[in-house]
């Protein structure tokens, strides 16, 4: 074999000129290809949805800036067409610290950062993010314009926010879809659950819900909805202190405390008899010191429901008089029991949590004052008197703080058929509870995690439950076949009307 024939892959018999020409072409082509590693990276095999290939640093940087300009996210890259320029340097920068996504070290699934995936999906659909409305335990809510330039609230939920609940996103999407289906044609559900325009999952572990824009609750609207004050009573009933010491997001619950007194005035009045008589009698039931049945009857009459109602009306009509009354009682408590007494604490708690509930606060303080007078008539030590007032204070605060008709647990409570006030009737038979019960009847979903941060309002005042991520389906629930048939017919009719 000739020297020419020694060229790898070629038989002998070629002229030297042909061989030289071939060798030169091979050398030139090799220069274009680059190193063996670069040749390997330039294959058309797709990795994580990105085509890898060699590119100069200058071109990579320019491409990176151009993409960032249009996408608004750092290092988000899209799959390139086969004949597009390669972006290897950008890809290596983006995926440098990322682990393979396949279970066996492969890369079958194309995943990017959850937030970036959601925002990219929204842009692709034509949504324009305008700002942040709020943040939650598994995601954020953004204000945006729809493709039709209408305002919308967009909730982005992510599993990576809550590793203890990997099904959170799927459950939230399913719950919104279930409620949306039940909502159509059911006025009570349309009123108290949000209108959802669309929802989808751009990738595993990420959910997007687009809904109507709502407003935060005012203190008055939140009066009967669980909040920090409610939680303090529920979880720390034996602690005498402001709810703000234990829970954030305090609201003015003046209206709640006022309505509690209006609806439970007999119970509040009875607390004097319960604590007062224990304070002035010994273990045999005999009065101590100078206490007598006549004195106790007089104190009881001064603490009657009629007296408390008169005090409530007077204080409502003249807040200045109520303020002076409370100030006088505070001075008496400080002089008799001390500045750090439970009686003084009660006044400070009421002034912090319900600053506008002048009548209710005056009534609560009035009962504490009468308990003190009873103890003094029995020659009881200030420390002992204050201990009884502390017990009374905790009891009345727990009741007033929890004066709400919104269920907190999985099981649906039995509601009172007769409401004691117009506002309470609205919230029970015609409002949120009615919506919650109707939802359960239609879908089996049980309300959970209802508090003032998960309820919002429309401009017309409707209260709307916006967070349904923790709603759970009752495993014992059985669908009403007639109801399901009616729902199906109603949905079909509505669909036909839209066509």
C-alpha positions in Angstrom: 0.0 0.0 0.0 1.3 3.5 -0.9 1.7 6.3 1.4 -1.5 7.7 0.0 -3.3 4.5 0.8 -2.3 4.8 4.4 -4.8 7.5 5.0 -7.4 6.1 7.5 -10.5 4.9 5.8 -9.2 5.2 2.2 -7.9 2.3 0.0 -4.7 2.8 -1.9 -4.4 3.8 -5.5 -5.1 7.6 -5.2 -2.7 10.1 -6.6 -0.7 12.3 -4.1 -2.6 15.4 -5.4 -5.9 13.9 -4.4 -4.6 12.8 -1.0 -3.2 16.2 -0.2 -6.4 17.9 -1.2 -8.4 15.5 1.0 -6.1 16.1 4.0 -6.4 19.8 3.7 -10.2 19.7 3.6 -10.1 17.5 6.7 -7.9 19.9 8.6 -10.1 22.9 7.7 -13.3 21.0 8.7 -11.7 20.0 12.0 -11.0 23.6 12.8 -14.6 24.4 12.3 -15.8 21.5 14.5 -13.7 22.5 17.5 -12.6 20.1 20.2 -14.1 16.6 20.7 -16.0 18.0 23.8 -17.5 20.8 21.7 -18.5 18.4 19.1 -20.3 16.3 21.7 -22.2 19.4 23.1 -23.2 20.5 19.6 -25.4 17.4 19.0 -29.1 18.0 18.4 -30.0 15.9 21.4 -32.3 17.9 23.7 -31.3 18.4 27.4 -33.9 19.9 29.7 -35.7 21.4 26.8 -32.6 23.3 25.6 -30.4 22.6 22.5 -26.8 22.6 23.6 -24.0 23.8 21.3 -20.9 25.9 21.2 -21.1 29.7 20.9 -18.7 32.5 21.5 -18.9 34.3 24.8 -19.8 37.5 23.1 -22.7 36.0 21.2 -23.9 34.2 24.3 -23.9 37.4 26.3 -25.7 39.3 23.6 -28.3 36.6 23.3 -28.8 36.4 27.0 -29.4 40.2 27.3 -31.9 40.1 24.4 -33.8 37.3 25.9 -33.8 38.9 29.4 -35.1 42.1 27.8 -38.1 40.4 26.3 -38.8 37.9 29.1 -38.0 39.9 32.1 -36.4 37.0 33.9 -32.8 36.1 34.5 -31.4 33.1 32.6 -34.8 31.9 31.3 -34.1 30.2 27.9 -36.4 28.6 25.4 -36.0 25.6 23.2 -34.3 26.7 19.9 -35.2 25.6 16.4 -32.7 23.2 14.9 -31.2 25.9 12.7 -30.9 28.6 15.4 -27.6 29.7 16.9 -26.4 27.5 19.9 -26.4 28.9 23.4 -24.1 26.6 25.3 -22.4 29.2 27.5 -25.8 30.6 28.7 -27.1 27.1 29.3 -24.1 26.2 31.4 -24.5 29.3 33.5 -28.2 28.6 34.1 -27.9 24.9 34.8 -24.6 24.9 36.6 -26.0 24.2 40.0 -29.0 22.1 38.9 -29.3 18.4 39.5 -30.6 16.0 36.9 -34.4 15.8 37.0 -34.9 12.1 36.2 -35.0 9.5 39.0 -32.1 7.7 37.3 -30.1 10.8 36.7 -31.7 11.4 33.4 -33.5 14.5 32.2 -36.9 13.4 30.9 -38.8 16.4 32.4 -38.2 20.0 31.4 -38.4 22.0 34.7 -37.4 25.6 35.5 -37.8 27.7 38.6 -41.5 27.6 39.7 -42.0 31.3 39.8 -40.2 31.8 36.5 -42.3 29.1 34.9 -45.5 30.7 36.1 -44.6 34.2 34.9 -43.4 32.9 31.6 -46.7 31.0 31.1 -48.7 34.2 32.0 -46.7 36.2 29.4 -47.3 33.6 26.8 -51.0 33.9 27.4 -50.9 37.7 27.2 -51.2 38.6 30.9 -49.3 41.7 32.1 -48.2 41.7 35.8 -48.8 45.1 37.4 -47.8 44.5 41.0 -48.1 42.4 44.1 -51.4 42.2 46.0 -50.4 39.8 48.8 -48.4 36.8 50.0 -49.5 33.5 51.4 -48.1 30.3 52.8 -47.8 28.6 49.4 -47.7 31.4 46.9 -48.3 35.0 46.0 -51.1 37.0 44.5 -50.5 39.6 41.7 -52.5 42.4 40.2 -52.5 42.0 36.4 -54.2 42.9 33.2 -55.8 40.1 31.1 -55.2 39.8 27.4 -58.3 41.9 27.0 -56.9 44.6 29.2 -59.2 43.9 32.1 -57.9 43.8 35.8 -57.5 40.4 37.4 -56.0 38.9 40.5 -53.6 36.1 39.8 -52.7 33.6 42.4 -49.5 31.6 41.9 -49.2 28.6 44.2 -46.1 26.5 44.5 -45.3 23.2 46.2 -41.8 24.3 47.0 -43.3 26.8 49.5 -44.6 23.9 51.6 -42.6 20.7 51.5 -44.8 19.2 54.1 -47.8 19.2 51.7 -46.7 18.1 48.3 -50.3 17.9 47.1 -51.1 21.5 48.0 -51.0 22.8 44.4 -53.1 20.0 42.9 -55.6 20.3 45.7 -56.0 24.0 45.4 -56.5 23.8 41.6 -59.0 21.0 42.0 -60.9 22.9 44.8 -61.2 26.1 42.7 -62.4 24.1 39.7 -65.0 22.2 41.8 -66.2 25.4 43.4 -66.4 27.2 40.0 -68.6 24.3 38.6 -70.9 24.5 41.6 -70.9 28.3 41.6 -72.6 28.6 38.2 -76.3 29.3 38.7 -76.2 29.1 42.5 -76.6 32.7 43.8 -75.4 32.0 47.3 -72.1 30.5 46.0 -71.7 33.2 43.3 -72.0 35.8 46.1 -69.5 34.3 48.5 -66.9 32.6 46.3 -64.8 34.4 43.7 -65.3 34.3 40.0 -62.4 32.3 38.5 -61.6 33.2 34.8 -59.2 30.3 34.3 -56.7 28.1 36.1 -53.9 25.8 34.9 -50.6 24.3 35.8 -47.6 25.3 33.6 -45.5 22.6 35.1 -45.6 20.1 37.9 -45.8 21.7 41.4 -47.0 25.1 40.0 -50.6 26.3 39.8 -52.1 29.6 38.4 -55.6 30.8 39.3 -56.9 34.0 37.6 -59.9 35.5 39.4 -61.8 38.7 40.0 -60.1 41.6 41.9 -61.4 42.0 45.4 -60.8 44.4 48.3 -59.4 43.8 51.9 -62.1 43.7 54.6 -62.8 46.7 56.7 -62.9 46.3 60.5 -66.6 46.4 60.4 -66.9 43.7 57.7 -64.5 41.5 59.6 -66.4 41.8 62.9 -67.7 38.2 62.8 -64.7 36.5 61.1 -61.9 34.7 63.0 -58.9 37.0 63.5 -56.1 37.5 65.9 -58.5 38.3 68.7 -60.4 35.1 68.0 -57.2 33.0 67.9 -56.1 34.4 71.2 -59.3 33.2 72.8 -59.3 29.8 71.1 -55.6 28.9 71.7 -54.7 30.9 74.8 -57.9 31.1 76.8 -56.2 31.2 80.2 -53.8 34.0 79.3 -54.9 37.5 80.4 -53.2 39.8 77.9 -53.7 41.6 74.6 -54.2 39.3 71.7 -51.5 41.2 69.9 -48.9 39.7 72.3 -49.6 36.3 70.7 -50.9 36.9 67.2 -50.2 39.5 64.5 -52.7 41.3 62.3 -54.9 42.8 65.1 -58.1 44.4 64.1 -60.5 46.7 65.9 -63.2 44.3 67.2 -65.4 47.0 68.8 -68.4 45.9 66.8 -67.9 42.3 67.8 -67.7 43.1 71.5 -70.7 45.3 71.3 -72.8 42.6 69.6 -71.6 40.0 72.0 -73.0 42.1 74.9 -76.2 42.7 73.1 -76.7 39.0 72.4 -75.5 37.7 75.7 -76.3 40.4 78.2 -78.0 37.9 80.6 -74.9 35.8 80.7 -72.6 38.8 81.3 -74.8 40.0 84.2 -74.8 36.5 85.7 -71.0 36.5 85.9 -71.3 38.9 88.9 -73.4 36.4 90.8 -71.1 33.5 89.9 -67.8 35.2 90.9 -69.1 37.6 93.5 -70.8 35.1 95.7 -67.9 32.7 95.6 -65.7 35.6 96.8 -67.8 36.6 99.8 -68.8 33.1 101.2 -66.7 30.5 102.9 -66.7 26.8 102.2 -69.9 26.3 104.2 -71.7 29.0 102.3 -71.6 31.6 105.1 -70.9 35.3 104.4 -67.6 36.6 105.5 -66.7 39.9 107.0 -69.4 42.6 106.6 -71.0 40.9 103.6 -74.7 40.2 103.9 -77.4 38.9 101.6 -78.9 42.4 101.4 -75.6 44.0 100.3 -75.1 41.2 97.7 -78.7 41.6 96.4 -78.1 45.3 96.0 -74.9 44.7 94.0 -76.6 42.1 92.0 -79.4 44.6 91.1 -76.8 47.1 90.1 -75.3 44.5 87.7 -78.6 43.4 86.2 -79.2 43.0 82.5 -81.4 46.1 82.6 -78.7 48.2 84.2 -76.1 46.9 81.7 -78.4 47.7 78.7 -79.0 51.2 80.1 -75.3 51.7 80.4 -74.8 50.4 76.8 -77.3 52.9 75.5 -75.9 55.8 77.5 -72.4 55.1 76.4 -73.4 54.8 72.8 -75.2 58.2 72.9 -72.4 59.9 74.9 -68.9 58.3 74.3 -67.3 61.1 76.4 -69.3 60.1 79.5 -68.3 56.4 78.9 -64.7 57.4 78.7 -64.8 59.3 81.9 -66.6 56.4 83.6 -63.9 54.0 82.5 -61.2 56.3 83.7 -62.8 56.7 87.1 -63.0 52.9 87.5 -59.4 52.5 86.4 -58.3 55.0 89.1 -60.3 53.0 91.7 -58.7 49.7 90.6 -55.2 51.2 90.8 -55.8 52.7 94.2 -57.3 49.5 95.7 -55.7 46.6 93.8 -52.6 48.1 92.2 -51.4 49.4 88.9 -50.4 45.9 87.8 -53.7 44.2 88.8 -55.8 42.1 86.5 -58.6 44.7 86.8 -56.3 47.3 85.2 -55.2 44.8 82.6 -58.8 44.2 81.6 -59.3 47.9 81.0 -56.1 48.1 78.9 -57.0 45.1 76.8 -60.5 46.4 76.1 -59.1 49.8 75.1 -56.6 48.2 72.7 -58.8 45.6 71.1 -62.2 47.3 71.0 -61.4 51.1 71.4 -64.8 52.1 70.0 -66.9 49.7 72.0 -67.6 52.3 74.8 -70.8 50.8 76.0 -69.7 47.1 76.0 -66.3 48.0 77.6 -68.1 50.1 80.3 -70.4 47.1 81.1 -67.6 44.6 81.3 -65.6 46.9 83.6 -68.7 47.6 85.7 -69.1 43.9 86.5 -65.4 43.8 87.6 -65.9 46.8 89.8 -68.9 45.3 91.5 -66.9 42.1 92.1 -64.3 44.2 93.8 -66.9 45.9 96.0 -68.3 42.5 97.0 -64.8 41.3 98.0 -64.1 44.4 100.0 -67.4 44.0 101.9 -66.1 40.5 102.9 -62.8 41.9 104.0 -60.9 39.8 101.4 -57.3 40.6 100.6 -56.7 42.7 97.5 -54.7 39.8 96.0 -57.6 37.4 96.4 -60.1 39.9 95.0 -57.9 40.5 92.0 -57.6 36.8 91.4 -61.4 36.5 91.1 -61.4 39.5 88.8 -58.7 37.8 86.7 -60.9 34.7 86.3 -63.9 36.8 85.3 -61.8 38.8 82.8 -60.5 35.7 81.1 -64.0 34.3 80.8 -65.6 37.4 79.4 -62.7 38.0 76.9 -62.8 34.4 75.6 -66.5 34.7 75.0 -66.4 38.2 73.4 -63.4 37.4 71.2 -64.9 34.2 69.9 -68.3 35.8 69.1 -68.3 34.7 65.4 -70.4 32.3 63.4 -67.7 31.2 60.9 -66.7 27.5 61.3 -63.0 26.8 61.9 -62.8 23.0 61.8 -63.4 20.3 59.2 -66.8 19.2 60.6 -69.7 21.5 59.7 -71.3 22.8 62.8 -75.0 22.9 63.5 -76.1 26.5 63.2 -78.6 28.2 65.4 -81.9 28.7 63.5 -82.8 31.9 65.2 -80.3 34.8 65.3 -80.2 37.3 68.0 -79.3 40.3 65.9 -79.7 41.5 62.3 -76.0 41.2 61.5 -75.7 37.8 63.0 -78.8 36.6 61.0 -77.2 37.9 57.8 -74.0 36.0 58.4 -75.8 32.8 59.4 -78.9 32.2 57.4 -78.2 34.4 54.4 -74.4 34.8 54.3 -71.1 33.0 54.6 -72.4 30.0 56.6 -75.2 29.4 54.2 -72.7 29.5 51.3 -70.4 27.0 53.2 -73.3 24.7 53.8 -74.5 24.9 50.2 -71.0 24.1 49.0 -70.9 21.1 51.2 -74.3 19.9 50.0 -73.3 20.2 46.4 -69.6 19.1 46.5 -68.8 17.5 49.8 -66.0 20.1 50.4 -65.6 21.2 54.0 -64.5 24.7 54.9 -61.1 25.1 56.6 -58.7 27.8 57.5 -61.3 30.6 57.5 -60.0 33.8 59.0 -60.0 37.5 58.2 -57.0 37.2 55.9 -58.7 34.6 53.7 -61.9 36.6 53.2 -62.2 39.7 51.1 -65.0 41.9 49.8 -66.5 43.2 46.6 -67.3 46.9 46.0 -70.9 46.2 46.8 -70.0 44.8 50.3 -70.3 41.0 49.5 -67.9 39.0 51.6 -66.0 36.5 49.5 -64.0 33.5 50.6 -60.8 33.6 48.5 -58.5 30.9 49.9 -59.9 27.4 49.4 -56.5 25.6 49.4 -57.2 23.7 52.7 -60.8 22.8 52.0 -61.1 19.0 52.2 -63.7 16.6 50.8 -65.6 14.7 53.4 -65.0 11.0 52.7 -68.5 10.3 54.2 -70.3 12.6 51.7 -72.6 11.1 49.2 -73.8 13.1 46.2 -77.5 13.8 45.9 -78.3 12.2 42.5 -81.2 14.6 41.9 -79.0 17.6 42.8 -76.2 16.4 40.5 -78.7 16.0 37.7 -80.1 19.5 38.2 -76.6 20.9 38.3 -75.7 19.1 35.1 -78.8 20.4 33.3 -78.2 23.9 34.6 -74.6 23.9 33.5 -75.7 22.7 30.0 -78.3 25.3 29.8 -75.9 28.1 30.8 -73.4 26.8 28.2 -76.0 26.9 25.5 -77.0 30.4 26.4 -73.4 31.6 26.1 -73.1 30.2 22.5 
